[in-house]
Amino acid sequence: MLKPHVYHSNTTKTLLPLHKPFFHGTGCAFLPVNSWPSSSFCKTRTTFKPGCVPNRIKAAVASTVIDNVDGSASAVKALVTVKQTVGGFLTNLGLERGLDDIQDLLGKSILLELVSAELDPKTGQEKNTIKAYAHRVKQEGDDVTYEAEFKVGADFGEIGAVVVENEHRKEMFLVDIVLRGFKDNGPISVKCNSWVHSKYDNPQKRIFFTDQSHLPSQTPGGLKRLRTEELEALRGNGVGERKAFERIYDYDVYNDIGDPDSDITKKRPVLGGSQDLPYPRRCRTGRPPCDSDPLSEKKGNLFYVPRDETFSEVKQLTFSAKTVYSVFHAVIPSLQTAIVDSDLGFPYFTAIDQLFNEGIDLPPQDNQGLWRTLLPRLLKAISDGSDNVLRFETPETMERDKFIWFRDEEFARQTLAGINPYAIQLLTEWPMKSKLDPDIYGPPESAITKEMIECEIKGYMTFDEAMKQKKLFVQDYHDLLLPYVKKVRELEGTTLYGSRTLFFLNPDETLRPLAIELTRPPMDGKPQWKEVYRPSWHSSGVWLWRLAKAHVLAHDSGYHQLVSHWLRTHCCTEPYIIATNRQLSAMHPIYRLLHPHFRYTMEINALARQYLISADGIIESCFSPGKYSMELSSVAYGLQWRFDYQALPADLISRGRLRELEGIIDARNANKDFKNRNGAGIVPYEFLKPFSEPGVTGKGVPYSISI
């Protein structure tokens, strides 16, 4: 019951110490008298009674509790952990921060509501929630702890969720809520790890379910409505421009890569939404269309992603778009000064060595530790007291052999051990033929012949034996690149061919390059041109062979960045992140399995759209296709990407000779001696299998992410 000294109003109108029964805190609390001018103070005294307001708060909360409890009630304490932001001194200034401090002083920082997982057996309706305000009690490092007290009756049932309302005027990062004091059960943990908006930005309260997982069909009756409402809130209504504090997951096409309003040459086609240029979906931002191109979206300072998908503040400070942008703007011009003629590249071999041995002078930075922080793997500082002289880390192979990059063995090794082992595949058809229209691109037959191959593998086996024993592999960029050769050659400072590279698997299980075919389609009144280059001891032939390998490496590095890395790793993942949040509740077991693997992907993708894959961005500036880079990525998506090939064994099997890997994975999953086979690692390891168990396939996956 209510204590008399709490229930009756205290009419004392003084700003001297207000004792603990009236204010939450340690000992006693003071209102900051010096914070207001005297006139404001007088006005405040006539309308605000410090001794009364807390009493009314305590009475209101207590009455809510009493309505829901009986004599067997449990005194439950909720401990709420909030992560303090690290934005610096400026975040602690201003009116909003002062008002938030007053809220903490009054003990009305966070409003909590306990939700029963059970329905009322008498009415069949949801039970009334139990409410209480959480007040600040302590701070340890960056963690601030708030505390609330509840009286929970025995008939309230199991706690299924906690509803949270942020009474501050600024958002807060809620780490977790722990409920202690239940007579029959241990502590109940509610992991949040989420930004909670201010009620002044959005009056909708946040819902956090307990750590117990439920399938939709098994959701307790008391939580079904909340589960539905939470998903509806995450889906939004598809209208309006998104705000930074929102958590809405919605789809849109890639129509924000270009920037035609600033420069019409930066206009880029829309990727996605058409059969000609299919592409996965990105997160919708709702920005208005460009003035010069209504199909394109305006650029803005904010590339919206749902609030919980953004970087943590610490990561943001070290991986922000502005930071990365400033690094590349400093590094790239400095690298250019190391090359006498940008059209000719390095003037001599020792100029390459200087990148590793002597380093490069870089522009001074305000943050002297910037270079070491951002580029720890590629660049290292010379320890001579200067932070602005950097050198590339020398590859281990080059430390042993300075010209190892000349050698065929290294060229073949990097095809598998380099950055892009995802394009090589078993040669299964002969002769090799293009699938492009011969009326446009010329004869489809490859210029590589059996005789050329047998000349290179003589002493090992015949061509037919090599095919039968699955010894021949190909890296084929012919059909992907050939349609863009004419377009790319019209750009200044770059060129392009269609290419095929043939490899032989040696008896010692290493690869050896046999032949490279470069093709140019009919253009400028000239017929199709194609040439095959092979290893040679002739002085001219050996350099032509090296130049052919250089072209292939340029194709391979571009394919890696645009397809293997950006498209398959980042771009194709985003619609699944969106779909997971739109279709699967946070209490769904598959959601909880997938969620950690999605972390930061949407924010990284947004930064990529802003600076990496944007018009005249880093990708277009550094790779052969130039302004057609993203268009080429779209074509590769339409030609090559299949969902059922994304699991590791399925991908390897689709490229030939590796079907036995399924048996290997089955055997390793069955072997209990392997670490984590029966522990936490078993589910991710089984995901290597190219199938899903019944009841899993299709959950949370959109019907189409292509167009």
ZIPE-V401137 format. One record per helix or strand of 2 or more residues. SS is the DSSP state (a for helix, b for strand). FROM is the first residue (numbers start at 1). LEN is the number of residues. Records with the same first field share a line. If there is no record, write none. Layout:
# ZIPE-V401137
SS = FROM-LEN, FROM-LEN
This chain:
# ZIPE-V401137
a = 4-4, 33-3, 38-10, 50-17, 89-4, 95-12, 154-3, 216-3, 221-15, 264-3, 307-3, 313-6, 321-17, 349-9, 370-5, 396-5, 404-3, 408-10, 438-4, 450-8, 463-6, 478-5, 485-5, 539-45, 589-10, 601-12, 618-5, 626-15, 643-3, 648-7, 661-10, 682-5
b = 74-10, 110-7, 130-11, 143-10, 159-8, 172-9, 188-9, 206-4, 251-2, 282-2, 360-2, 379-3, 389-4, 425-2, 472-5, 498-8, 511-10, 529-5
